[in-house]
Amino acid sequence: MAGSGPTEQDQSSDSRALRRRWAEMIKRVYEVDPLVCPRCHGEMRIIAFIVDEAVIDKILSHLAAKGDHRLRGPPGWADLEAAS
């Protein structure tokens, strides 16, 4: 049925725009571009947002068990944790 709602292409364009706005907000707040690789400075892209707390905990626990020392919150996070 024509005109019954947004097309897949429209939704894809909207999703890209939302991801770009998210990245711009992070860049303003933390003064770092989340879409630039810290190692090679190449452009990165967002492939997923994980919002399920149980899944996030499982991923972080797995990385900690592997000894991944890059695990940390955003800049200033430790200061906020200490103040509470």
DSSP file (Angstrom, degrees, kcal/mol; ACC not computed):
  #  RESIDUE AA STRUCTURE BP1 BP2  ACC     N-H-->O    O-->H-N    N-H-->O    O-->H-N    TCO  KAPPA ALPHA  PHI   PSI    X-CA   Y-CA   Z-CA
    1    1 A M    >         0   0    0      0, 0.0     3,-1.1     0, 0.0     2,-0.1   0.000 360.0 360.0 360.0 118.8    0.0    0.0    0.0
    2    2 A A  T 3   +     0   0    0      1,-0.2     0, 0.0     2,-0.1     0, 0.0  -0.380 360.0  11.8 -69.4 139.9    1.6    3.3   -1.2
    3    3 A G  T 3  S+     0   0    0      2,-0.2    -1,-0.2    -2,-0.1     4,-0.0   0.667  83.8 129.2  73.5  16.7    2.1    6.0    1.3
    4    4 A S  S <  S-     0   0    0     -3,-1.1    -2,-0.1     1,-0.2    -1,-0.1   0.515  77.4 -43.5 -85.3  -3.1    1.3    3.8    4.3
    5    5 A G  S    S-     0   0    0      0, 0.0    -2,-0.2     0, 0.0    -1,-0.2  -0.957  86.2 -34.0 163.1-178.6    4.4    4.8    6.3
    6    6 A P        -     0   0    0      0, 0.0     2,-0.1     0, 0.0    -2,-0.0  -0.360  59.1-124.9 -67.6 143.1    8.1    5.4    6.2
    7    7 A T     >  -     0   0    0      1,-0.1     4,-2.3    -2,-0.1     5,-0.2  -0.332  25.7-105.1 -79.8 167.8   10.1    3.3    3.8
    8    8 A E  H  > S+     0   0    0      1,-0.2     4,-2.2     2,-0.2     5,-0.1   0.875 124.0  53.3 -60.4 -37.5   13.0    1.2    4.9
    9    9 A Q  H  > S+     0   0    0      2,-0.2     4,-2.3     1,-0.2    -1,-0.2   0.904 107.7  50.3 -65.5 -41.2   15.3    3.8    3.2
   10   10 A D  H  > S+     0   0    0      2,-0.2     4,-2.5     1,-0.2    -2,-0.2   0.923 111.5  48.3 -61.1 -44.5   13.6    6.6    5.3
   11   11 A Q  H  X S+     0   0    0     -4,-2.3     4,-2.5     1,-0.2    -2,-0.2   0.886 110.4  51.6 -64.0 -39.1   14.1    4.7    8.5
   12   12 A S  H  X S+     0   0    0     -4,-2.2     4,-2.3     2,-0.2    -1,-0.2   0.913 110.4  48.4 -63.8 -42.7   17.8    4.0    7.6
   13   13 A S  H  X S+     0   0    0     -4,-2.3     4,-2.2     2,-0.2    -2,-0.2   0.908 111.8  49.8 -63.6 -42.4   18.3    7.7    7.0
   14   14 A D  H  X S+     0   0    0     -4,-2.5     4,-2.4     2,-0.2    -2,-0.2   0.906 110.1  50.8 -62.1 -42.3   16.7    8.6   10.3
   15   15 A S  H  X S+     0   0    0     -4,-2.5     4,-2.4     1,-0.2    -2,-0.2   0.912 110.0  49.3 -63.3 -43.5   18.8    6.0   12.2
   16   16 A R  H  X S+     0   0    0     -4,-2.3     4,-2.4     1,-0.2    -1,-0.2   0.914 110.8  50.4 -62.4 -41.8   22.0    7.4   10.7
   17   17 A A  H  X S+     0   0    0     -4,-2.2     4,-2.3     1,-0.2    -2,-0.2   0.910 110.7  49.2 -63.5 -42.0   21.0   11.0   11.6
   18   18 A L  H  X S+     0   0    0     -4,-2.4     4,-2.2     2,-0.2    -2,-0.2   0.911 111.3  49.1 -64.1 -42.0   20.2    9.9   15.2
   19   19 A R  H  X S+     0   0    0     -4,-2.4     4,-2.3     1,-0.2    -2,-0.2   0.905 110.7  50.7 -63.9 -40.1   23.6    8.1   15.5
   20   20 A R  H  X S+     0   0    0     -4,-2.4     4,-2.3     2,-0.2    -2,-0.2   0.912 110.1  49.4 -64.6 -42.3   25.4   11.2   14.1
   21   21 A R  H  X S+     0   0    0     -4,-2.3     4,-2.3     2,-0.2    -1,-0.2   0.895 109.5  52.6 -63.9 -38.8   23.6   13.5   16.7
   22   22 A W  H  X S+     0   0    0     -4,-2.2     4,-2.4     1,-0.2    -2,-0.2   0.940 110.0  48.0 -60.2 -46.6   24.6   11.1   19.5
   23   23 A A  H  X S+     0   0    0     -4,-2.3     4,-2.2     1,-0.2    -2,-0.2   0.886 110.5  51.2 -63.1 -39.3   28.2   11.2   18.4
   24   24 A E  H  X S+     0   0    0     -4,-2.3     4,-1.9     2,-0.2    -1,-0.2   0.886 109.6  50.7 -65.1 -38.4   28.2   15.0   18.2
   25   25 A M  H  X S+     0   0    0     -4,-2.3     4,-2.6     2,-0.2     5,-0.2   0.935 110.7  48.0 -64.8 -46.1   26.7   15.2   21.7
   26   26 A I  H  X S+     0   0    0     -4,-2.4     4,-2.8     1,-0.2     6,-0.5   0.902 109.6  54.1 -60.2 -41.2   29.4   12.9   23.2
   27   27 A K  H  X S+     0   0    0     -4,-2.2     4,-1.2     1,-0.2    -1,-0.2   0.899 111.5  45.0 -61.1 -41.3   32.0   14.9   21.4
   28   28 A R  H  < S+     0   0    0     -4,-1.9    -2,-0.2     2,-0.2    -1,-0.2   0.922 117.9  42.3 -68.5 -44.5   30.7   18.1   23.0
   29   29 A V  H  < S+     0   0    0     -4,-2.6    -2,-0.2     1,-0.2    -3,-0.2   0.940 129.5  24.1 -71.4 -47.9   30.4   16.7   26.5
   30   30 A Y  H  < S-     0   0    0     -4,-2.8    -1,-0.2     2,-0.3    -3,-0.2   0.449  96.7-127.1-101.3  -1.2   33.6   14.7   26.8
   31   31 A E  S  < S+     0   0    0     -4,-1.2     2,-0.3    -5,-0.4    -4,-0.2   0.849  76.7 104.6  56.8  37.3   35.7   16.6   24.2
   32   32 A V  S    S-     0   0    0     -6,-0.5    -2,-0.3    -5,-0.2    -1,-0.2  -0.991  74.3-123.2-144.5 140.6   36.5   13.4   22.4
   33   33 A D    >   -     0   0    0     -2,-0.3     3,-1.5     1,-0.1    -9,-0.1  -0.756  16.8-161.1 -87.2 112.2   35.1   12.1   19.1
   34   34 A P  T 3  S+     0   0    0      0, 0.0    -1,-0.1     0, 0.0   -10,-0.1   0.599  87.3  60.6 -70.7  -8.1   33.6    8.7   19.8
   35   35 A L  T 3  S+     0   0    0    -12,-0.1     9,-2.9     2,-0.1     2,-0.5   0.140  87.2  85.5-105.8  20.1   33.7    7.8   16.0
   36   36 A V  B <  S-A   43   0A   0     -3,-1.5     7,-0.2     7,-0.2     6,-0.1  -0.987  83.9-120.1-120.2 125.2   37.5    8.2   15.7
   37   37 A C     >  -     0   0    0      5,-3.0     4,-1.7    -2,-0.5    -2,-0.1  -0.424  13.5-146.2 -63.5 127.4   39.6    5.2   16.5
   38   38 A P  T  4 S+     0   0    0      0, 0.0    -1,-0.2     0, 0.0     0, 0.0   0.719  95.4  44.7 -69.0 -19.0   42.0    6.0   19.4
   39   39 A R  T  4 S+     0   0    0      3,-0.1    -2,-0.0     1,-0.0    -3,-0.0   0.930 132.6  11.2 -88.5 -53.2   44.7    3.8   17.9
   40   40 A C  T  4 S-     0   0    0      2,-0.1     3,-0.1     0, 0.0    -1,-0.0   0.521  89.5-128.7-107.1  -7.0   44.7    4.5   14.1
   41   41 A H     <  +     0   0    0     -4,-1.7     2,-0.1     1,-0.2     3,-0.0   0.661  59.5 144.0  65.1  18.7   42.5    7.6   14.1
   42   42 A G        -     0   0    0      1,-0.1    -5,-3.0    -6,-0.1     2,-0.3  -0.387  59.7 -88.6 -80.2 165.1   40.4    6.1   11.4
   43   43 A E  B     -A   36   0A   0     -7,-0.2     2,-0.2    -2,-0.1    -7,-0.2  -0.592  43.7-164.1 -78.3 132.4   36.6    6.6   11.2
   44   44 A M        -     0   0    0     -9,-2.9     2,-0.3    -2,-0.3    -9,-0.0  -0.695   4.0-147.8-107.7 165.2   34.5    4.2   13.1
   45   45 A R        -     0   0    0     -2,-0.2     2,-0.4    -9,-0.0    -9,-0.0  -0.971  20.9-110.9-133.4 152.2   30.8    3.5   12.8
   46   46 A I        +     0   0    0     -2,-0.3     3,-0.1     1,-0.2   -27,-0.1  -0.657  32.2 172.8 -80.9 128.0   28.2    2.5   15.4
   47   47 A I        -     0   0    0     -2,-0.4     2,-0.3     1,-0.4    -1,-0.2   0.621  63.9  -4.8-109.0 -18.7   26.9   -1.0   14.8
   48   48 A A        -     0   0    0      2,-0.0     2,-0.5     0, 0.0    -1,-0.4  -0.971  50.3-137.5-167.7 154.1   24.7   -1.5   17.9
   49   49 A F        -     0   0    0     -2,-0.3     2,-0.6    -3,-0.1    -3,-0.0  -0.989  21.2-154.0-113.8 127.4   23.6    0.1   21.2
   50   50 A I        +     0   0    0     -2,-0.5    -2,-0.0     1,-0.1     0, 0.0  -0.909  27.1 158.3-104.3 119.9   23.5   -2.3   24.1
   51   51 A V        +     0   0    0     -2,-0.6     2,-0.7     5,-0.0    -1,-0.1   0.500  38.2 105.3-118.6  -8.9   21.0   -1.2   26.7
   52   52 A D     >  -     0   0    0      1,-0.2     4,-2.3     2,-0.0     3,-0.4  -0.666  60.1-151.2 -79.1 114.9   20.2   -4.4   28.6
   53   53 A E  H  > S+     0   0    0     -2,-0.7     4,-2.6     1,-0.2     5,-0.2   0.846  93.7  54.3 -57.6 -38.2   22.0   -4.2   31.9
   54   54 A A  H  > S+     0   0    0      2,-0.2     4,-2.1     1,-0.2    -1,-0.2   0.897 109.7  47.5 -64.5 -39.7   22.4   -7.9   32.3
   55   55 A V  H  > S+     0   0    0     -3,-0.4     4,-2.3     2,-0.2    -2,-0.2   0.908 111.8  50.3 -67.7 -41.8   24.1   -8.1   28.8
   56   56 A I  H  X S+     0   0    0     -4,-2.3     4,-2.6     1,-0.2     5,-0.2   0.930 110.7  49.5 -61.9 -45.5   26.4   -5.2   29.7
   57   57 A D  H  X S+     0   0    0     -4,-2.6     4,-2.6     1,-0.2     5,-0.2   0.902 110.5  50.8 -59.6 -41.9   27.4   -6.8   33.0
   58   58 A K  H  X S+     0   0    0     -4,-2.1     4,-2.1     2,-0.2    -1,-0.2   0.914 111.6  47.0 -64.2 -43.0   28.1  -10.1   31.2
   59   59 A I  H  X S+     0   0    0     -4,-2.3     4,-2.4     2,-0.2    -2,-0.2   0.938 114.4  46.6 -63.7 -47.2   30.3   -8.4   28.6
   60   60 A L  H  X S+     0   0    0     -4,-2.6     4,-2.6     1,-0.2    -2,-0.2   0.887 111.6  51.1 -64.8 -39.4   32.2   -6.4   31.2
   61   61 A S  H  X S+     0   0    0     -4,-2.6     4,-2.3    -5,-0.2    -1,-0.2   0.909 110.5  49.8 -63.0 -41.7   32.8   -9.4   33.4
   62   62 A H  H  X S+     0   0    0     -4,-2.1     4,-1.3    -5,-0.2    -2,-0.2   0.928 112.6  46.2 -62.5 -45.7   34.1  -11.4   30.4
   63   63 A L  H  <>S+     0   0    0     -4,-2.4     5,-2.3     1,-0.2     4,-0.3   0.896 112.0  50.9 -65.9 -39.5   36.5   -8.6   29.5
   64   64 A A  H ><5S+     0   0    0     -4,-2.6     3,-1.4     1,-0.2    -1,-0.2   0.896 107.2  54.0 -64.1 -39.6   37.7   -8.2   33.1
   65   65 A A  H 3<5S+     0   0    0     -4,-2.3    -1,-0.2     1,-0.3    -2,-0.2   0.817 105.8  53.4 -64.2 -29.8   38.3  -11.9   33.4
   66   66 A K  T 3<5S-     0   0    0     -4,-1.3    -1,-0.3    -5,-0.2    -2,-0.2   0.532 119.4-113.7 -80.7  -5.9   40.5  -11.7   30.3
   67   67 A G  T < 5 +     0   0    0     -3,-1.4     2,-0.9    -4,-0.3    -3,-0.2   0.780  51.7 170.0  79.4  27.9   42.5   -8.9   32.0
   68   68 A D    > < -     0   0    0     -5,-2.3     3,-0.9     1,-0.2    -1,-0.2  -0.635  13.7-172.1 -75.1 107.7   41.4   -6.2   29.6
   69   69 A H  T 3   +     0   0    0     -2,-0.9    -1,-0.2     1,-0.2    -5,-0.1   0.385  69.5  82.2 -85.8   4.0   42.7   -3.1   31.3
   70   70 A R  T 3   +     0   0    0      2,-0.0     2,-0.3     0, 0.0    -1,-0.2   0.494  62.8 117.8 -84.0  -2.8   41.0   -0.7   28.9
   71   71 A L    <   +     0   0    0     -3,-0.9     2,-0.3    -8,-0.1   -11,-0.0  -0.496  37.5 126.6 -69.3 124.5   37.8   -1.0   30.9
   72   72 A R        -     0   0    0     -2,-0.3    -2,-0.0     3,-0.0    -3,-0.0  -0.972  54.2-108.0-166.4 162.7   36.7    2.3   32.3
   73   73 A G        -     0   0    0     -2,-0.3     3,-0.1     1,-0.2     5,-0.1  -0.173  59.9 -63.3 -82.5-173.9   33.8    4.7   32.5
   74   74 A P  S >  S-     0   0    0      0, 0.0     3,-2.3     0, 0.0     4,-0.3  -0.235  76.5 -67.0 -67.2 163.0   33.7    8.0   30.7
   75   75 A P  T 3  S+     0   0    0      0, 0.0    -3,-0.0     0, 0.0     0, 0.0  -0.230 126.1  19.3 -52.1 135.7   36.3   10.7   31.6
   76   76 A G  T 3> S+     0   0    0     -3,-0.1     4,-1.6     3,-0.0     3,-0.2   0.379  87.1 120.5  85.0  -4.2   35.6   12.0   35.1
   77   77 A W  H <> S+     0   0    0     -3,-2.3     4,-2.5     1,-0.2     5,-0.2   0.891  71.1  54.3 -61.2 -41.7   33.6    8.9   36.1
   78   78 A A  H  > S+     0   0    0     -4,-0.3     4,-2.3     1,-0.2    -1,-0.2   0.878 106.1  53.4 -62.0 -37.2   36.0    8.0   38.9
   79   79 A D  H  > S+     0   0    0     -3,-0.2     4,-1.6     2,-0.2    -1,-0.2   0.897 110.0  47.5 -63.9 -40.5   35.5   11.5   40.4
   80   80 A L  H  X S+     0   0    0     -4,-1.6     4,-1.0     2,-0.2    -2,-0.2   0.902 111.3  50.5 -67.1 -41.4   31.8   11.0   40.4
   81   81 A E  H >< S+     0   0    0     -4,-2.5     3,-0.5     1,-0.2    -2,-0.2   0.907 110.6  49.5 -62.5 -42.1   32.0    7.6   42.0
   82   82 A A  H 3< S+     0   0    0     -4,-2.3    -1,-0.2     1,-0.2    -2,-0.2   0.827 107.7  54.9 -67.7 -32.4   34.2    8.9   44.8
   83   83 A A  H 3<        0   0    0     -4,-1.6    -1,-0.2     1,-0.2    -2,-0.2   0.712 360.0 360.0 -75.1 -20.6   31.9   11.8   45.5
   84   84 A S    <<        0   0    0     -4,-1.0    -1,-0.2    -3,-0.5    -2,-0.2   0.487 360.0 360.0 -89.6 360.0   28.9    9.6   46.1
